[in-house]
Amino acid sequence: MLWWCFYLCALCFPSKVTGDLEDCACDVETIDGFNNDQLFPKLQTLLESDYFRFYKVNLNKPCPFWKVQSHCGLKLCAVQPCSPNEVPEGIRSPSHNKYSAEANDNQDTCEQEKHLGAVDVSLSNETREALLSWSKHDDEAERFCVVDDEESPDSQYVDLLLNPERYTGYKGPEAWQIWNSIYEENCFKPSTIQRPLIPGLFQSSSGNEGQCVEKRAFYRLISGLHASINIHLSARYLLDDSWFQRKWGHNVTEFRQRFDSELTAGEGPKRLRNLYFLYLIELRALAKVLPFFQQPSFRLYTGRPAEDQKHKELLLDILQQARNFPLHFDETSLFTGDEIEGAKLKEDIRLAFLNISRIMDCVGCFKCRLWGKLQTQGLGTALKILFSERQIEALKPKSSGERPSFQLSRQEIVSLLNAFGRISTSIRELKNFRALLAEER
């Protein structure tokens, strides 16, 4: 099965993460070439568009697990939210349905019919609240991550292009607590892998003994996400912070400390292998979700019809390109044993990832919190897609008034594409670091 092909791929990367891969019909060069030459340039153009650059997030939610001592007074940790006039009307206005052209065309009619219907006034307050609760429960039962309430007064739009992910100086015990909580309590970490609170103390291990393939995959997804974040911080490191300039760039020393085999007792190359594994998982989700975006009624609604149509066509081109990738991850190999046990394992994994998304509200640095929430939500959305194949296939409702069985909110759409954009950028940055390391030899 292709699943085993990619599982073997993830185990047989050389220490430099390059060259042919043993026991499977895939290699790093194929992934690098596909991403760096074909997908990355188009994806960056899409993510610079208004629909994808504005992300609504609540950065003021309290940590549900422990008391956060501070919210990081470092100036590089600050996030500048958008003023209302900076966000396109089509995105911020609640009066527009951002996904359905028909809904926008029929908006006035719907408003009139709303006042003519007798259903709402015939229901008690308790019944209406119960119906809303059931609807919310149905949505949340499909999710792998917490989604911020867009209607909350604490949720604000952030321009991702003006608040890029990069080194902020946020580190130490509080930052280590975040990752240790994720690994030790929530991601089925193999007992043979040690992640001490103090960086630099590593214990090499073979890593996956005694775990089912689903739990190993989940651990490697989290490890790949961690690797990707560390690559971003190393690639956009604060090299100079003087009174007349602030210079960002590649810090090869920082990259080595996180990924060099000798400095990490062999763990660094494994982390990079997991990054490639994560890339394949999210790429597969993009390929699977193409029918959702192909619906004629779907719109990337910003209120500028010509631009919206242009960017939808670019999005469809990217998703079709993802679908054409020849060696996709085969998610049908997961949860194939006993039906009851498989369902329980899937729910355990869903709840574990849901918990990880909650931990993001414990990150003390606001900029780190922003990108942590976005990337965990993006990965959670990818997992939701991979386990919703039947719902995606049945997207067309049986009647005009029936709600489609598969839905994505704008938050999920923006986080899905931006999260994959971060992974794609990490793969591209590895090429830059290879070149820099070669120059030093």
Disulfide bonds with the S-S distance in Angstrom:
Cys9-Cys26 2.13
Cys63-Cys362 1.92
